[in-house]
């Protein structure tokens, strides 16, 4: 047998390693939550500007290769269009 020093059963509560394993996990979570709350209060997110949509459209116009998604958008739009709304020539092709 190995000669390990284990705390006596009547030892104080802080001398038992299993107690530190049980209490340590939740204690770490509480400390992390307090730190996260402090970090969120110290540096809040910026407010979204009122003209965010217009600015996004302007950014998309300046990006190179703006037509890369055009086939996907066209296919999506045609898949959602009912057959009654198609022009007469396309109705006959189907």
C-alpha positions as CSV (number, residue, x, y, z in Angstrom):
1,X,0.0,0.0,0.0
2,X,1.0,3.6,-0.5
3,X,1.5,5.8,2.4
4,X,-0.7,8.8,1.6
5,X,-1.6,11.4,4.0
6,X,-5.4,11.8,3.9
7,X,-7.2,14.3,6.2
8,X,-8.8,12.8,9.2
9,X,-12.6,12.6,9.1
10,X,-12.9,15.1,11.8
11,X,-10.6,17.6,10.0
12,X,-11.9,21.1,9.1
13,X,-13.9,21.4,5.9
14,X,-11.1,23.2,4.0
15,X,-8.8,20.2,4.4
16,X,-10.9,17.9,2.3
17,X,-9.8,17.9,-1.4
18,X,-13.2,16.7,-2.7
19,X,-14.9,19.7,-1.1
20,X,-12.7,22.0,-3.2
21,X,-13.6,20.0,-6.4
22,X,-17.3,20.4,-5.6
23,X,-17.2,24.1,-4.6
24,X,-14.4,25.1,-7.0
25,X,-16.4,24.6,-10.3
26,X,-19.3,26.8,-9.4
27,X,-17.0,29.4,-7.7
28,X,-15.0,29.7,-11.0
29,X,-18.3,30.2,-12.9
30,X,-19.4,32.9,-10.5
31,X,-16.1,34.7,-10.9
32,X,-16.2,34.5,-14.7
33,X,-19.8,35.8,-14.7
34,X,-18.9,38.8,-12.5
35,X,-15.9,39.5,-14.8
36,X,-18.1,39.2,-17.9
37,X,-20.7,41.6,-16.4
38,X,-17.9,44.1,-15.5
39,X,-16.5,43.9,-19.0
40,X,-19.9,44.4,-20.6
41,X,-20.6,47.5,-18.5
42,X,-17.1,49.0,-19.0
43,X,-17.3,48.8,-22.8
44,X,-20.8,48.7,-24.2
45,X,-21.6,48.0,-27.8
46,X,-22.0,51.0,-30.1
47,X,-25.5,52.0,-31.1
48,X,-26.6,51.1,-34.6
49,X,-26.9,54.2,-36.8
50,X,-30.3,55.2,-38.1
51,X,-29.3,55.0,-41.8
52,X,-27.6,51.5,-41.5
53,X,-29.5,50.1,-44.5
54,X,-28.5,52.9,-46.8
55,X,-24.9,52.7,-45.7
56,X,-24.9,48.9,-46.3
57,X,-26.2,49.3,-49.8
58,X,-23.4,51.9,-50.5
59,X,-20.8,49.5,-49.2
60,X,-22.1,46.7,-51.4
61,X,-21.9,48.9,-54.4
62,X,-18.2,49.6,-53.8
63,X,-17.2,46.0,-53.3
64,X,-15.6,44.2,-56.3
65,X,-17.5,41.3,-57.8
66,X,-21.0,42.5,-56.8
67,X,-22.6,40.2,-59.4
68,X,-21.3,37.0,-57.8
69,X,-24.6,36.3,-56.0
70,X,-26.8,37.3,-59.0
71,X,-27.5,33.8,-60.3
72,X,-28.5,32.6,-56.8
73,X,-30.8,35.6,-56.2
74,X,-32.4,35.1,-59.6
75,X,-33.0,31.5,-59.0
76,X,-34.4,32.1,-55.6
77,X,-36.7,34.8,-57.0
78,X,-38.0,32.6,-59.8
79,X,-38.6,29.7,-57.4
80,X,-40.8,31.8,-55.3
81,X,-42.7,33.4,-58.2
82,X,-46.1,31.7,-58.8
83,X,-46.7,30.4,-62.4
84,X,-49.6,32.8,-62.8
85,X,-47.3,35.8,-62.4
86,X,-44.9,34.7,-65.2
87,X,-45.1,36.4,-68.6
88,X,-47.1,34.6,-71.3
89,X,-44.0,33.4,-73.3
90,X,-42.4,31.8,-70.2
91,X,-45.7,30.0,-69.3
92,X,-45.7,28.2,-72.6
93,X,-42.0,27.1,-72.3
94,X,-42.8,25.2,-69.1
